[in-house]
Amino acid sequence: MIIPAPQNEDYGFFGTIGLHHAPQEFWKLAVSEICKATREHAEDVALFLDSRHGRHFADDVLNGLHNGLSRQEAVTAETGKWSRMDFRSPPCPGNRPAANHTIPARPDCGFGRPVR
């Protein structure tokens, strides 16, 4: 799998992890784990990690590290937790669906691309 580079190195997952650790290995691990858990495309996972949700995901990973988990354990635990949550935005005016930049709980909840 080709891991896309982060596009938001100052914020999002990469920037938040980078405040405390070298973020490159965490980025690769997070993209790989989320892709494995959700069957999403790596590019779509990178969009999630670059978003504000990615920053909160990083906060949770850092909490796991602080509580004694290894890097792998922390990312895997948070991937499992986040993939069971529903973070969809409330409907837009006129009942149009809002954007969803979260880890999908089901493989058919993609970011507009067909599921592999």
Phi and psi in degrees as a GROMACS rama.xvg file:
@    title "Ramachandran Plot"
@    xaxis  label "Phi"
@    yaxis  label "Psi"
@TYPE xy
-88.6391  124.046  ILE-2
-90.7911  117.191  ILE-3
-68.1332  149.908  PRO-4
-72.9903  148.555  ALA-5
-66.4384  144.81  PRO-6
-103.846  -4.99009  GLN-7
-131.808  72.9473  ASN-8
-75.4367  -13.4384  GLU-9
-95.538  -14.2333  ASP-10
-142.175  -155.729  TYR-11
55.3472  -160.397  GLY-12
-63.4255  -50.1838  PHE-13
-59.4345  -48.3816  PHE-14
-66.4443  -37.8024  GLY-15
-69.3449  -46.2128  THR-16
-62.5373  -38.3022  ILE-17
-63.4143  -15.7594  GLY-18
-69.5728  -21.4577  LEU-19
-128.353  -22.3014  HIS-20
-143.516  166.768  HIS-21
-70.4473  116.045  ALA-22
-78.8404  -16.9895  PRO-23
-59.3678  -47.9574  GLN-24
-69.0783  -35.9431  GLU-25
-63.9074  -40.6979  PHE-26
-59.8642  -50.3818  TRP-27
-59.7243  -44.3617  LYS-28
-64.1915  -44.9783  LEU-29
-64.0296  -45.7138  ALA-30
-60.7251  -45.9438  VAL-31
-62.4515  -46.8339  SER-32
-65.436  -42.824  GLU-33
-67.7168  -40.7596  ILE-34
-60.6025  -43.6718  CYS-35
-63.5368  -42.1545  LYS-36
-74.2921  -32.4336  ALA-37
-110.845  -14.3591  THR-38
62.6948  26.1017  ARG-39
-82.7337  159.642  GLU-40
-69.9844  145.342  HIS-41
-58.5044  -35.6521  ALA-42
-64.1357  -37.302  GLU-43
-72.7974  -36.6315  ASP-44
-64.3414  -40.1316  VAL-45
-61.9344  -38.0345  ALA-46
-60.9369  -43.2127  LEU-47
-60.3149  -48.5503  PHE-48
-66.6775  -29.1151  LEU-49
-77.2282  -12.9287  ASP-50
-84.2149  178.393  SER-51
-63.3635  -29.7825  ARG-52
-65.7649  -34.787  HIS-53
-62.9926  -35.5871  GLY-54
-63.8096  -43.2656  ARG-55
-69.2873  -36.3465  HIS-56
-59.9121  -43.5395  PHE-57
-62.7179  -40.3398  ALA-58
-56.987  -42.9847  ASP-59
-68.1951  -37.6523  ASP-60
-62.8756  -44.1697  VAL-61
-62.2338  -37.7351  LEU-62
-62.0829  -41.0369  ASN-63
-61.8693  -41.9811  GLY-64
-62.8239  -42.6621  LEU-65
-61.9359  -31.1527  HIS-66
-87.4328  10.663  ASN-67
98.5635  2.96793  GLY-68
-76.3732  152.351  LEU-69
-74.3435  169.375  SER-70
-56.4144  -48.5641  ARG-71
-61.2013  -46.8145  GLN-72
-62.7774  -41.3187  GLU-73
-65.739  -45.5955  ALA-74
-66.8291  -43.1555  VAL-75
-63.5319  -43.5881  THR-76
-62.2038  -44.7422  ALA-77
-71.131  -33.9211  GLU-78
-60.6153  -44.4759  THR-79
-63.1661  -43.1185  GLY-80
-65.8932  -48.6566  LYS-81
-68.1021  -31.2581  TRP-82
-72.0397  -14.2503  SER-83
-94.6547  -5.66865  ARG-84
-93.364  157.808  MET-85
-118.108  109.061  ASP-86
-112.421  21.4974  PHE-87
-60.3638  144.366  ARG-88
-68.8474  153.086  SER-89
-63.4541  157.113  PRO-90
-58.0245  145.529  PRO-91
-75.9383  163.741  CYS-92
-54.267  141.749  PRO-93
82.9068  13.8908  GLY-94
60.7754  24.9776  ASN-95
-78.9176  140.796  ARG-96
-65.514  143.742  PRO-97
-89.8066  164.084  ALA-98
-65.6535  147.126  ALA-99
-124.633  106.897  ASN-100
-113.692  57.1512  HIS-101
-127.302  172.349  THR-102
-75.0979  118.355  ILE-103
-65.149  143.317  PRO-104
-83.3984  -20.0531  ALA-105
-125.855  149.444  ARG-106
-64.8403  -16.3509  PRO-107
-91.7134  8.44669  ASP-108
-102.822  64.272  CYS-109
-82.4294  -174.824  GLY-110
-101.805  40.2497  PHE-111
95.0694  2.08971  GLY-112
-109.014  150.923  ARG-113
-64.3787  145.086  PRO-114
-74.362  139.459  VAL-115
